[in-house]
């Protein structure tokens, strides 16, 4: 009976190892005076060990904008790649992508760049009847590989 229990426990533990998600996510919500809000989510992807002493981590920071009725208007996603070694971190690439869900909104311009250990993006969304929305977002890496 002990063998069966031990074997079953080993199978369950092995299965749990394969159930660990490949990424982690962190989410915040910002509310604006007009009732609209933004949900910001940071996705951290697998850390890649390199042959050197430095490691590589990638992540996305999604900013989803909603009107006061809860309808999604548009999203901006900043993608950053970072290297780190426990003493220093460096952003090595930054890119952005966007989606528009309300056809009255459009992207006027956008750009992404790196500065030190931070990937940054800026985008301007416009609507024919409303004020422009300018999004400035950043994703940084600590020397030990944590994204924030």
N, C-alpha and C positions, 0 to 999 in steps of 0.2 A: 504494500500500500504506500509506503514511504517513497518508493521509486516512481510510482505513478504521480504522486503529489509533486515530487521534485521535478519530474519531467514536465508536468503541466505548468508549474511555476516558471521553469526555464523558457517554455514556449511563450507564455504570457509576457515575460520580461523582454524577450527578443522581439515580440510583436510591438511592444511599447517603444522600443528603440526606433522602429521604422515609422512610428506615428508622430514623432517630433516634427513640428512644422519647420520648413526651410527658411522661413522669414519671421520676423517679429514686427508688430505694428503698435504705434502709439498715436492716440487721437485727442485733439482738443477742439472745442467749439467756441467761436467768437460771435457774440450777438451785437448788432448795430442798432442805433436809435430808431431807424425806420422799420424795424422788425425783421429785416433780412439778417442772414447769418452765414458764416463760413465754417465748414468742417475741414480741419487740417489733419492729415494722417501721414505719419512717417512710417515707411516700410523699410526695414533693414534686411538685406539679403545675405546669403552665406558669405562668410569670411574665407578668403582664399589665401592659403599659406604659399609664399613664394620661396624660391631657393635661397634668396638673400634673407637677411634678418627682418625685412619689412613684410608686412601683411597687407592685403587689399580687402577693402569692404566697399560695398555698393549700397545705395539706398535711393528711395524716391520720397519726395514730399509732395503730397497731393493737396491742393486747395480747391474745395468744391463750394461754389457760391449759390445760395438759395434765396429766393424772394420771401417776403413775409408769409406767403401762403404755403411755403414749403416746397415750391417747385424749383428744381435745379436749373440754373441758368447757364453756367459754364464751369469748367475746371481748368486748372493749370497744374501741370506736373513738372517738378524739377527733379532731374536725375543727376546724382553725383557719384563719382568714383574717388576713393581716397586710399592713400597708403599711410601706414603708421608703423612704429617700431617700439612703442612704450615710452619714448622720449619726445617724439615729435610726430605730427600728422601733417599731411599735405593733400589738398584737393588736386587731383590730376586731370579731371574732366568734369564738365558741366553741360547739360543739355536740357531743353524744355520741350514739352508737348502740351497741347490743349485740346479740349473738346467743347463744342457749343451745343447746348440742348434747346435753347430758345432762339429761334431764327432771327429775331430782331437784334440780337447781340452779335458783334463781330470783333475779331482781333485786329487792332490798328497796328500794333508793333510789339515785338518781344525780343529779348536777348538773354543769354546765359553766359556766365564767366566764372572763373576761379580767382580767389584771393586768399592766399595762405592755406589754412585748413578749412576753408568755406567755399561751397558752391553756391552761386547766387543766380537768381532769375528775376526779370522785371517784364511785365506785360501790361498793355493798356487795352481794355475791352470797352467798346462803345456801343451805344444804343441811340437811335434817332430821337427819342423823346426824353431820355434820362441823362444824367451826368455820367461822364466816363468813370470807369473803375480801374484804378492803377494798382496792380499787385506787385509788391516787392517781397520776395521770399528767399530764405536761405536755409542751407543744410550744412552743418558743421560736424567735424570729427575730432574727438579727443585723442590724445596720444596713445590711449589704450584701445582705440577702435570703436568707441561708442558714438553713435550719431544722435544729434539733437538739433 
